[in-house]
């Protein structure tokens, strides 16, 4: 089931809220992730029952094709046209998809995003790496369902291809976050200081990305 972690300085205890769209985990800002994970595991059976009840109440509808998509923070109208051959092209604020009648238009759009992510995310990552003075040993795209990026001890950085839906400012924040792990492979104050050096308004961008995440992960 999809979930969102919401931290707050005012909160003093852990808690859960189940909605039709997701499970929301509420935690004090200082609570370690391991403690949160343990709490959620302890509530597993209750969560499963609550989620099942919530889904049963939700109105059931057949899958509908989206009328629009996001690209670099802009909304593009989706124009799907029948064609003998598959092709996806952007025309201003319209993403035109030519597809045979039995083709998966959604898959064609995701492939279009993926192709652009390969070049665009590598470019933004290299740009910030020059500012840091250190480059990842390897870069690849990720298809993770809950994470925007990762960095291993060997300096292997992965960024989620879905980031191409977000504005460049948010892409740069995720790139800065993962590159900072080349220096500090933790989330210590020194790590966040490094992120702030690479991305001065990192906290604001982080909050904006969290707000958009539910929508961006639907693609």
CORGIFEN-V334997 format. One record per backbone hydrogen bond with DSSP energy under -0.5 kcal/mol. NH is the residue of the N-H (numbers start at 0). CO is the residue of the C=O. If there is no record, write none. Layout:
nh,co
NH,CO
NH,CO
This chain:
nh,co
3,22
5,3
5,24
6,4
7,26
14,25
16,23
18,16
18,21
22,1
23,16
23,21
24,3
24,22
25,14
25,23
26,5
28,7
30,27
35,31
36,32
37,33
38,34
39,35
40,36
41,37
42,38
43,40
46,42
47,43
48,44
49,45
50,46
51,47
52,48
53,49
54,50
55,51
56,52
57,53
68,75
70,73
71,163
72,164
73,70
75,68
75,73
76,92
77,66
78,76
78,94
79,77
80,78
80,96
82,98
86,97
88,95
90,93
93,90
94,76
95,88
95,93
96,78
96,94
97,86
97,95
98,80
98,96
102,99
104,102
107,103
108,104
109,105
110,106
111,107
112,108
113,109
114,110
115,111
116,112
117,113
118,114
119,115
120,116
121,116
122,118
123,119
124,120
125,121
126,122
127,123
128,124
129,125
130,126
131,127
132,128
133,128
136,154
137,154
139,156
141,158
149,157
151,155
154,151
156,137
156,154
157,149
158,139
159,147
160,141
162,159
163,160
164,161
165,162
169,166
170,166
171,167
172,168
173,169
174,170
175,171
176,172
177,173
178,174
179,175
180,176
180,177
181,178
182,179
183,179
185,183
191,187
192,188
193,189
194,190
195,191
196,192
197,193
198,194
201,198
204,200
205,201
206,202
207,203
208,204
209,205
210,206
211,207
212,208
213,209
214,211
215,211
216,212
217,214
218,215
